[in-house]
Amino acid sequence: MSGADAKDGTLAPDLAERYQAYIDCLNRQDWANLPRFVAEDVRYNEETIGLSGYRAMLQGNYRDIPDLRFKVAILVHDQQRVASRLQFDCTPVADFLGIAVNGRRISFAENVIYQFGAGKIEAVWSVIDKAAIEAQLRSS
């Protein structure tokens, strides 16, 4: 899907392209440009954490998972929302989601929905496939 006419007559931005630019920003760890994509009062799983809390969460993810890379596996969107299945293949250095991963390589998916307003992410709902991680660790 691409953008459609906005109320003011301008072409609404293509959220797929905007979202991919956001993912690229994350993969570069380009925190200075995060405000281009994320609203100041962003909510994460129903909690208002704000841009600074969101940035701190992401920076913590990279600290705990130095080889973290966001890979978009599935992407659908309308004019205000993006739904994405993100795929990860990484090596957390300690615990991850309360699981003692301790440097073992894991693969898992995250299903996430983003609500956009004024071209920025206003809300994020995220579910990580924790069962897939646990199953990998049991079998290794």
Backbone bond lengths (Angstrom), bond angles and torsions (degrees), N, CA, C in turn:
res aa  C-N    CA-C-N  psi(-1)  N-CA   C-N-CA  omega(-1)  CA-C   N-CA-C  phi
1 M - - - 1.441 - - 1.508 109.39 -
2 S 1.247 117.09 146.02 1.455 119.54 173.62 1.523 108.40 -118.61
3 G 1.315 115.23 177.33 1.451 120.36 -177.09 1.517 111.94 -64.45
4 A 1.319 116.18 161.02 1.455 122.45 176.91 1.520 107.84 -127.34
5 D 1.330 116.13 172.97 1.453 119.02 -177.99 1.520 111.23 -60.85
6 A 1.301 116.50 131.00 1.461 122.76 175.84 1.527 108.56 -83.02
7 K 1.331 116.91 170.22 1.466 121.44 -178.38 1.518 112.48 -60.01
8 D 1.349 117.70 -31.20 1.458 119.41 -177.98 1.534 111.97 -87.04
9 G 1.338 117.24 5.92 1.456 120.54 176.88 1.520 114.23 91.78
10 T 1.320 117.66 -9.62 1.465 119.01 177.70 1.518 109.66 -84.09
11 L 1.293 115.69 161.85 1.452 120.37 179.25 1.524 109.24 -75.65
12 A 1.317 117.04 125.30 1.465 120.78 176.78 1.529 109.09 -64.82
13 P 1.333 117.70 145.63 1.462 119.73 -178.38 1.521 111.34 -65.89
14 D 1.299 116.16 148.77 1.455 121.18 176.86 1.527 107.24 -76.74
15 L 1.312 116.87 109.89 1.459 120.41 -175.64 1.519 112.61 -65.02
16 A 1.321 118.26 -28.70 1.468 119.70 177.94 1.529 109.96 -62.79
17 E 1.317 117.22 -44.53 1.464 120.79 178.54 1.523 111.15 -67.99
18 R 1.308 116.63 -41.40 1.472 121.17 179.35 1.527 110.05 -63.46
19 Y 1.319 116.14 -42.78 1.455 120.74 179.88 1.527 110.86 -64.75
20 Q 1.319 117.24 -42.45 1.470 119.60 178.91 1.533 110.84 -63.96
21 A 1.327 117.34 -36.64 1.468 120.37 176.03 1.535 110.18 -64.24
22 Y 1.336 117.04 -37.28 1.465 121.67 176.14 1.533 110.01 -63.54
23 I 1.317 117.53 -46.34 1.471 121.71 178.75 1.523 109.87 -60.93
24 D 1.312 117.33 -42.15 1.474 120.89 177.25 1.526 110.56 -60.86
25 C 1.334 117.18 -40.47 1.462 122.35 177.31 1.530 109.87 -59.88
26 L 1.335 117.21 -44.38 1.463 120.78 178.33 1.525 111.17 -63.05
27 N 1.321 116.80 -45.57 1.464 120.52 -177.25 1.527 111.96 -65.62
28 R 1.328 117.62 -26.69 1.471 121.32 175.20 1.526 111.85 -85.74
29 Q 1.346 115.82 -8.08 1.467 122.03 -173.44 1.527 109.95 53.89
30 D 1.314 115.14 44.17 1.455 123.41 -176.90 1.526 109.15 -90.20
31 W 1.330 116.06 71.40 1.464 121.32 -172.67 1.525 112.59 -63.68
32 A 1.303 117.90 -27.10 1.470 120.52 179.02 1.522 111.53 -63.55
33 N 1.330 117.73 -29.08 1.464 121.16 -179.21 1.520 113.65 -95.73
34 L 1.322 118.39 -1.97 1.462 120.91 179.83 1.531 112.62 -56.11
35 P 1.350 119.99 -37.57 1.467 120.04 178.92 1.540 113.62 -62.85
36 R 1.310 118.76 -16.69 1.473 120.84 174.53 1.527 111.09 -67.22
37 F 1.344 116.47 -22.87 1.457 121.32 -172.78 1.527 114.44 -115.57
38 V 1.317 117.51 -22.53 1.465 121.69 -171.63 1.531 109.72 -121.42
39 A 1.331 115.80 131.80 1.463 121.93 -179.34 1.526 111.08 -69.55
40 E 1.300 115.64 152.82 1.469 122.69 -178.42 1.530 112.18 -59.42
41 D 1.336 117.50 -34.60 1.469 121.47 -177.35 1.530 112.21 -109.78
42 V 1.315 116.59 39.26 1.463 122.24 -176.83 1.539 111.36 -58.03
43 R 1.332 114.57 143.96 1.468 122.37 175.61 1.524 108.86 -108.86
44 Y 1.325 116.67 140.97 1.467 122.31 178.00 1.523 107.90 -126.71
45 N 1.330 116.44 118.20 1.472 122.20 -177.08 1.527 111.31 47.22
46 E 1.344 114.11 51.21 1.470 124.52 174.55 1.524 114.99 75.24
47 E 1.326 118.84 0.96 1.462 121.34 178.58 1.524 109.52 -108.80
48 T 1.318 117.36 128.86 1.455 120.65 175.50 1.527 107.80 -75.22
49 I 1.343 115.43 111.47 1.470 120.22 -179.70 1.524 111.10 -110.81
50 G 1.318 116.72 -12.29 1.456 120.92 179.17 1.525 112.31 69.77
51 L 1.303 114.57 166.76 1.456 120.68 -178.54 1.522 111.75 -59.99
52 S 1.319 117.83 -42.21 1.471 119.67 -178.46 1.530 110.75 -65.64
53 G 1.322 117.89 -39.31 1.461 120.85 176.95 1.517 112.20 -67.56
54 Y 1.321 116.31 -37.64 1.465 121.85 178.64 1.531 109.85 -65.03
55 R 1.330 115.84 -45.82 1.466 120.53 178.01 1.530 110.38 -62.00
56 A 1.319 117.45 -43.89 1.472 121.17 178.97 1.525 110.74 -61.47
57 M 1.328 117.38 -39.70 1.463 121.09 178.02 1.529 110.61 -61.57
58 L 1.320 116.29 -46.67 1.468 120.57 -179.93 1.524 111.42 -65.48
59 Q 1.321 116.91 -42.83 1.468 120.06 178.43 1.527 110.14 -62.16
60 G 1.325 117.44 -38.70 1.463 121.26 175.71 1.512 111.85 -63.04
61 N 1.337 116.25 -38.57 1.472 119.72 176.95 1.522 110.51 -59.68
62 Y 1.327 116.81 -44.90 1.472 120.54 -179.91 1.532 111.72 -69.92
63 R 1.309 117.89 -31.74 1.465 120.51 176.48 1.533 109.71 -66.56
64 D 1.337 116.40 -42.13 1.457 121.63 -178.74 1.526 113.30 -79.08
65 I 1.341 115.89 -22.75 1.471 121.57 -178.38 1.528 107.90 -134.65
66 P 1.330 117.92 80.99 1.470 120.72 -173.74 1.528 114.85 -57.88
67 D 1.339 117.88 -28.30 1.467 119.94 -179.23 1.533 112.24 -98.79
68 L 1.322 117.22 21.90 1.462 122.26 -179.40 1.525 110.72 -60.07
69 R 1.317 115.27 134.30 1.468 121.87 176.10 1.525 107.61 -146.73
70 F 1.328 116.38 126.74 1.455 122.29 179.04 1.527 109.15 -84.82
71 K 1.330 116.84 124.19 1.463 121.45 178.24 1.527 108.31 -124.32
72 V 1.326 115.98 120.19 1.457 121.30 -179.46 1.523 108.67 -78.83
73 A 1.337 116.29 117.43 1.463 121.45 178.78 1.526 110.99 -95.84
74 I 1.333 116.56 -39.51 1.470 122.64 179.58 1.525 107.18 -137.93
75 L 1.311 115.94 139.21 1.462 120.85 179.33 1.519 109.20 -144.11
76 V 1.323 116.10 123.52 1.466 121.92 172.00 1.525 107.01 -132.37
77 H 1.323 115.80 151.85 1.464 117.98 -179.65 1.507 111.51 -157.94
78 D 1.302 114.56 159.06 1.456 121.72 168.38 1.529 106.04 -119.42
79 Q 1.296 118.85 -153.07 1.464 119.36 -176.18 1.515 114.37 -78.81
80 Q 1.335 118.36 -16.37 1.463 120.67 -177.09 1.516 114.28 -127.09
81 R 1.320 117.72 -13.91 1.461 120.66 -174.93 1.525 111.54 -129.87
82 V 1.329 113.83 147.78 1.459 122.42 172.60 1.521 106.81 -122.94
83 A 1.315 116.20 131.82 1.464 121.55 171.80 1.520 106.52 -115.54
84 S 1.319 115.53 130.50 1.457 119.68 -173.97 1.526 110.01 -139.19
85 R 1.313 114.96 144.81 1.462 121.36 168.37 1.517 105.31 -108.99
86 L 1.326 114.87 112.49 1.450 121.41 -179.48 1.527 108.40 -96.30
87 Q 1.309 115.87 138.40 1.456 121.55 179.62 1.521 109.01 -111.60
88 F 1.322 116.36 136.89 1.458 122.44 -179.43 1.522 110.42 -128.29
89 D 1.297 115.54 140.23 1.470 123.85 173.13 1.521 103.82 -137.33
90 C 1.340 116.93 102.97 1.456 119.29 -167.61 1.528 111.30 -152.77
91 T 1.324 114.18 178.13 1.465 121.42 -175.55 1.526 110.67 -131.59
92 P 1.331 117.93 86.39 1.463 119.39 175.19 1.530 110.62 -60.54
93 V 1.334 116.55 144.82 1.464 119.76 -175.31 1.525 112.78 -87.08
94 A 1.328 118.66 -15.25 1.465 120.60 -178.80 1.527 108.23 -146.59
95 D 1.322 116.53 -132.63 1.460 120.68 176.96 1.522 109.76 -75.26
96 F 1.327 115.04 147.51 1.453 121.45 176.47 1.520 107.19 -139.14
97 L 1.325 117.42 120.82 1.459 123.59 -176.52 1.527 111.64 56.05
98 G 1.331 115.68 32.80 1.454 120.62 -179.73 1.520 114.31 79.92
99 I 1.321 116.31 8.92 1.466 121.54 179.91 1.525 108.14 -107.34
100 A 1.328 117.37 133.23 1.466 121.66 179.28 1.528 109.11 -76.83
101 V 1.316 116.06 89.84 1.467 121.67 179.89 1.528 109.62 -83.77
102 N 1.332 116.09 -43.25 1.464 123.28 172.32 1.527 115.07 50.13
103 G 1.305 116.03 53.26 1.460 120.35 172.74 1.514 115.75 84.66
104 R 1.317 118.46 3.89 1.469 120.20 176.75 1.527 109.55 -84.51
105 R 1.310 116.46 142.67 1.462 122.41 179.47 1.529 108.76 -74.33
106 I 1.337 116.09 133.08 1.461 121.57 179.04 1.524 109.97 -132.86
107 S 1.315 114.98 155.61 1.460 122.32 172.94 1.521 107.71 -125.37
108 F 1.314 115.40 137.60 1.460 119.60 -179.76 1.521 109.14 -160.61
109 A 1.325 114.78 170.03 1.465 121.07 178.90 1.526 109.98 -120.76
110 E 1.311 114.24 155.27 1.466 122.46 172.42 1.519 106.77 -126.26
111 N 1.320 116.61 128.23 1.456 121.57 173.29 1.518 106.99 -100.24
112 V 1.324 115.96 124.23 1.456 119.44 -171.77 1.528 110.80 -140.34
113 I 1.315 115.17 140.65 1.461 121.90 176.34 1.527 107.39 -120.17
114 Y 1.317 115.72 134.55 1.465 122.70 179.72 1.524 108.54 -117.45
115 Q 1.322 116.14 135.51 1.465 122.56 172.98 1.521 107.12 -104.28
116 F 1.330 116.70 124.96 1.459 122.13 -179.69 1.519 110.47 -104.91
117 G 1.324 115.70 148.86 1.455 123.59 171.55 1.515 107.47 -149.25
118 A 1.297 117.02 133.35 1.464 122.20 -178.09 1.530 111.11 53.53
119 G 1.327 116.32 35.38 1.464 121.66 175.70 1.519 115.31 79.68
120 K 1.351 116.72 4.37 1.465 119.68 -177.56 1.526 110.65 -123.60
121 I 1.317 115.37 154.97 1.457 121.45 177.52 1.524 108.66 -71.95
122 E 1.333 116.10 120.61 1.460 121.90 179.21 1.526 112.34 -102.39
123 A 1.330 116.47 -29.26 1.464 120.53 -178.44 1.521 108.95 -148.48
124 V 1.329 114.90 146.65 1.463 122.57 179.53 1.525 107.76 -133.31
125 W 1.326 116.18 131.73 1.462 122.13 172.42 1.523 106.57 -120.31
126 S 1.329 116.43 120.78 1.461 121.50 -171.28 1.529 111.18 -129.44
127 V 1.335 115.30 136.75 1.458 122.15 173.21 1.524 107.07 -133.35
128 I 1.336 115.92 121.54 1.467 122.08 178.89 1.518 108.68 -99.54
129 D 1.322 116.00 139.09 1.466 122.43 -178.90 1.530 110.05 -75.98
130 K 1.320 115.30 76.78 1.464 122.24 -178.26 1.530 111.43 -64.94
131 A 1.328 117.63 -34.67 1.470 121.29 179.87 1.529 111.18 -61.62
132 A 1.327 117.42 -36.33 1.471 120.44 178.42 1.522 110.80 -64.64
133 I 1.316 116.90 -38.19 1.469 121.35 178.65 1.524 109.61 -66.11
134 E 1.322 116.24 -47.91 1.466 120.70 -179.69 1.525 111.07 -59.83
135 A 1.325 117.22 -41.52 1.478 120.85 179.54 1.522 110.88 -63.68
136 Q 1.326 117.74 -40.81 1.475 120.63 178.24 1.521 111.19 -62.43
137 L 1.302 116.38 -42.30 1.463 120.10 -176.61 1.531 111.47 -71.04
138 R 1.331 117.17 -31.52 1.469 120.67 176.48 1.514 110.73 -68.22
139 S 1.331 116.40 -34.87 1.466 119.80 -175.69 1.524 112.96 -87.79
140 S 1.333 117.72 -6.54 1.475 118.23 -178.12 1.502 112.25 -98.83
